[in-house]
Amino acid sequence: MKKLLFVAVAAMTLAGTVNAQGVKGDVKAAESKVAMCIGCHAIPGYRSSFPEIYTVPMIGGQNAEYIVAALQAYKKGERKHPTMRGIAGSLTDQDMADLAVYYSAQTSATTINKLK
């Protein structure tokens, strides 16, 4: 039952609203916005080293609502990673929704970095 509910919620997320403001994400629009993400989040096992060492998570397949909430928390300063705060600070609600549905639609079979 839990798995069925998760699948239904995931399907609704990809097709519909991903945040409280009613902003709907667009996977195609996100394709032109992911360049700032793939440099860190598309490298398995990558760690950044400024100002200290951080393990960078793979965000493909992550829940869209979680991605939006995380980006909003970085933008508000509730999360403290300096690079992510800077990036999230430049994003609109539409950008966040687009990136969230783009990454939530990925599976283990998705080509992570199309530039390779």
N, C-alpha and C positions, 0 to 999 in steps of 0.2 A: 504494500500500500504506500509506504514512504517513497519507494522508487518511482511509482506511478505519479504521485503527487509532484515529485521533483521534476520529472520529465514534463509534466503539464505546465509547471511554473516556468521552466526553462523555455519552453515553446512560446509562452505568452511574453516572456521577456524579450526574446529575439524579435518578435513581431510587434511589440507594443511599447508602452511607457516604461522607462527605466529610472525615472526619478519623480519626486513629489511635485515638481513644477510642470509635469506633463510633457516634458521634452522627450521626443522619440529619437532613438539612435538610428543611424543610417550606415550600414556596413560599407557601402560603396564610397560614401563621403569620407569615411575613416581611412580608406586606403591612401589618401593624400596627407594624412595627419600622423601616421604611425612612424615616420622617420625618426622622430624624437624618442620613440619607445624602443625600437628594435636594437639600437646600439647597446643596450644593457639587458633588456628583458627577453631577447631572442637568442641569448648565448647560454647554453646549459652550463650550470656551475659557475657562472660569472660572479665576481666580487668586485665591488668598487672600493677605492681606498682613500676617499676624501670625505670628511676630515678624519675618518677612521674606517676600518674595514667593515663593509656591509655585504651580506650575502644578498644577491639580487634575485628575487623570485621570478619564475616563469609565470606569466599571467595568462597565457593562452588556456582557454577552457575554464577560467575563473568565472564565478557568478557575476553577471552584469551589475546588479545592484551593489555588490561588494566593491567592484571597481569604481563605480561612481562615488560611493561613500568614502572610499580611501582617497580618491582625488580631491573631493571636497574637504576632507580633513586636512590634507596637505595644504590646500589653498588657504584654509582658515588658520593654519599654524598649529592645529591640534596634533599633527604628526610632524616630526622634526627633521627628517632627512633633508639637507640643504638643497640638493639637486632636484629632488621631487617637489619641494616647496616652490622652487623657481619655475619648474615646468608647469605644475598645477596652477600656479598663480597666473599663468598666461592663457589658461584654457577657459572657454566659455562653457555654460551648461550644455550647449549643443555639442561642443567638442568632446566633453566628457561622456555624453550619451553615445556618440558615434564610436569612440574608442572602446567603450564598455561592450557594445553589441558586437563589435569587430572581434575583440579578444574572447568574449564568451562563446562565440560561434566556432572557435578553433577546437580541434580534436588532436589526438596523438598522430593522426595521419596528415595534418595540415603542414604545408611547407612554411616553416617559421620565418625565414628570411628569404624573400623572393629575389634579393640581389645576389645570392650565392650562385 
